[in-house]
Amino acid sequence: MNFKLHYCGSKIVEQGDFTINRPEGSPRFILFHFYSTVKITIDKQIINATPGSMILYTPKTPQLFESDTMRINHDYIDFDCFDESIIEELKIPLNEILTPTNSKDFSDLFKDIYEYYRNPIQLDAILDYKILGLFIKLSESIHHKKNWN
């Protein structure tokens, strides 16, 4: 197995004036997918992440994001990665804003993972494949954007 899912959420809504401030980061990887604009601080620089943006935080990387006026709507998975070479091979940037194409696809993938995670009968191998599928789709979306004529 490559991944161990600890927590996840689909279409989570946080009310206005919401802040995540983890100066020491998380002990695990966390992938966020945002439906709303979010102010994310990376290396002391504030970046406005637009709807559809994602960020993959590595363990122990400071996390700071907030919304002053509007609610934050997001998906997330909190997981261990036992073979980080997978993320490296897929060339998924770490700790930076990602703007993949077709946010709806990712919404569906997070929802699928969440629904399976909530099932009382789960197989770790299936969750592992679902997470791998999410990362494959993310890599394709970032690196193989289609040019339609």
SULRA-V625652 format. One record per residue. N is the residue number from 1. RES is the residue in one letter. PSI is psi as a letter, one per 40 degrees, with the letter a starting at -180 (* if undefined). OMEGA is omega as a letter, one per 30 degrees, with the letter a starting at -180 (none if undefined). Layout:
BEGIN
n->{N,N}
res->{RES,RES}
psi->{PSI,PSI}
omega->{OMEGA,OMEGA}
END
This chain:
BEGIN
n->{1,2,3,4,5,6,7,8,9,10,11,12,13,14,15,16,17,18,19,20,21,22,23,24,25,26,27,28,29,30,31,32,33,34,35,36,37,38,39,40,41,42,43,44,45,46,47,48,49,50,51,52,53,54,55,56,57,58,59,60,61,62,63,64,65,66,67,68,69,70,71,72,73,74,75,76,77,78,79,80,81,82,83,84,85,86,87,88,89,90,91,92,93,94,95,96,97,98,99,100,101,102,103,104,105,106,107,108,109,110,111,112,113,114,115,116,117,118,119,120,121,122,123,124,125,126,127,128,129,130,131,132,133,134,135,136,137,138,139,140,141,142,143,144,145,146,147,148,149}
res->{M,N,F,K,L,H,Y,C,G,S,K,I,V,E,Q,G,D,F,T,I,N,R,P,E,G,S,P,R,F,I,L,F,H,F,Y,S,T,V,K,I,T,I,D,K,Q,I,I,N,A,T,P,G,S,M,I,L,Y,T,P,K,T,P,Q,L,F,E,S,D,T,M,R,I,N,H,D,Y,I,D,F,D,C,F,D,E,S,I,I,E,E,L,K,I,P,L,N,E,I,L,T,P,T,N,S,K,D,F,S,D,L,F,K,D,I,Y,E,Y,Y,R,N,P,I,Q,L,D,A,I,L,D,Y,K,I,L,G,L,F,I,K,L,S,E,S,I,H,H,K,K,N,W,N}
psi->{i,d,i,h,h,d,i,i,i,h,f,h,h,h,i,i,f,h,h,h,g,g,d,e,a,i,e,i,i,h,h,i,h,h,e,i,h,h,h,h,h,h,f,e,h,h,h,h,h,i,h,e,i,i,h,h,h,i,i,e,h,h,h,h,i,i,h,d,d,i,i,h,h,i,i,i,h,h,i,i,h,e,g,e,d,d,d,d,d,e,f,h,i,i,f,i,h,i,g,i,i,g,d,d,d,d,d,d,d,d,d,d,d,d,d,d,d,e,h,d,h,i,h,d,d,d,d,d,d,d,d,d,d,d,d,d,d,d,d,d,d,d,e,f,h,h,h,h,*}
omega->{a,a,l,a,l,a,l,l,l,l,l,l,l,a,a,a,l,l,l,l,l,a,l,a,l,l,a,l,l,l,l,l,a,l,a,l,a,l,a,l,l,a,l,l,l,a,l,l,a,l,a,l,l,l,l,l,l,l,l,l,l,l,l,l,a,l,a,a,a,l,l,l,a,l,l,l,a,a,l,l,a,l,a,l,l,l,l,a,l,l,l,l,a,l,l,a,l,l,l,l,l,l,a,l,a,l,l,l,l,l,l,l,a,a,l,a,a,a,a,l,a,l,a,a,l,l,l,l,l,l,l,l,l,a,l,l,l,l,l,a,a,a,a,l,a,l,a,l,none}
END
